[in-house]
């Protein structure tokens, strides 16, 4: 019985993982603005991003990038709370281009398998310019520890070679 349950759980995990990958692949359409590069080392960009983050993002993602409590557990509405953007969250696991797309266009409305995906994350297209989105993301990245930033940089470099 436990073996059967394990196989079922593995099957569900594989299906959800595949659906998530398909959703991300579908979602990452080319952006007419070109490649995205965050600038966490440029003080003026980071300062601009910090101000925009405080005005637009902190109410959900936290003033200190800490996210909402229990961010991994769906609420009564079936939606996940806002995740942290510090090193304890998963933001740094995603390349610059994906972070930019998620911020500009919002999360995909459905997973790759056609299942709906519900999120409270708004799209900022038409609200923030591309430069302002890059500034916010640069501010977030500027707050990560050096080892996390280095891993993120390596991931971005690897993604660039795969294009």
N, C-alpha and C positions, 0 to 999 in steps of 0.2 A: 504494500500500500504506500509506504513512504517512497519507494523507488518510483512508483507511478506519479506521485505528487511532485517529486523532484523533476521528472521529465516534463511534466505540465508546466512547472515554474520556469524551467529552462526555455521551453517553447514560447511561453509568454514573454520572457525577457528578450529572446531573439527577435520576436515579432515587433515588440515595442522599440527595440534598438534599431531595427531595420526601418521602421516607420519614421523614427526620429531622424535618421540619416537621410531618408528620402525627402522628408520635409525640409531639412536644411538645404539639401541639394536643389530642391525646387525653389526655395526661398532666395538663394543666392544668385539672383539674376545680375547680369552685368550692370554696373552703375555708370551712367553717362559722365559722371564727374571724374571717372578714372580711378586709379588705385588710391587706397586710403592709407595714410601713415599718421599715427598719433605722434604728438610732440610733447612728451612728459618732461623733457629737459628745457623747454622754452618757457621762461618765467611769465612772459606776457600772455601766452596762450593758456597756460595753467591758471593764471589769475582770472582770465576771462571765463574759463571753464568752471572755476570754483563759484563765481558769482551766478552763472547760469544754473549750475547744479543746485545751489542753495534755493534759487527761485522756482525751479521746475522739477527737481528730482528728489530732494531731501525729504519731502513730505511722505514719500513712500519708501525710498531706499535708505533713509536715515541721514541725519546731519553728519555722522561719522562713517558713512558708507556701510553701516551695520545691518541694513535690511530690516524686515519686519520679523517679529517673533514667529517661531515655528514655520519658517519659510519653505521647508521641505514637505509640509503637510497641507493637503488641500483643505480649504475652508468649507463651510456649509454650502457655499455657492458653487463648489467644485473647482474653484480657481486657487492657484498657488499664491501665497503672499509674495511681496516683492523680495527678491533675494538680496543678500549683501553684495556690495561691489568691492569690499576689501578682500584681503587674501583668504578669508574663511569661506568665501562664496565661490561660484564657478565662472565668474566673469572673465578672469584671466585665463581660463581654459579655451577661450574663443579668440580667433584671429581678429585683427583690426577690422577687416572688411565685414565680418559677420556682426561684430558689435555695432559698426556704423549702420548696417542694414536694419538690424533689430531696432535701433534707436530711430532711424529715419522713417521706416515703413511699419514698425510695430511687428510683433511676432506673427508668424503665418496663421491664417484663420483655420487651416486644417493641416493635419499631418499628411505625409505622403500616401497613406493608405485611404485617404478620404474622410477619416474621422475628424470631427471638429476639435479645434484647440481653443480653449477659452483662456483669456488673459486680460488683466486690467491694465496692461502696459499700453499706453497710447502711442500712436505714430506721431512723430514730430515733423514730418514733411509739411512744409507750408507754415510751420510755427518757428522752427529754428533753421538757419542756413546750414549748409554743409560745413562751413568753417566753424560755426557755433557747436555743431555736433562733435566735430573733431576736438574742439576745445574742452567740452565736457568730458569726453572719453580720455583726453590727455590729462585732465585734472585727476580723474579716477586712477589712471595708471600711475601717475606721479606719487600716489599715496601707497602703492604696493611696496613691500620690502624689495631690496635689490635682487635677491635670488629669484623672486617671483617675476620681476620685470625681465630679468635675463632669460628665464624660461619662456616667457611670452615673446620676447624678441626672437629667440631661436625658432619658435613655432611660426612666427610671421615670415622669417627667412625661408623656412622649409616650404611654407605655402606658396611663396613667391616663385620658388624653383619648380613647382608643380604646375604652374600655369602654362 
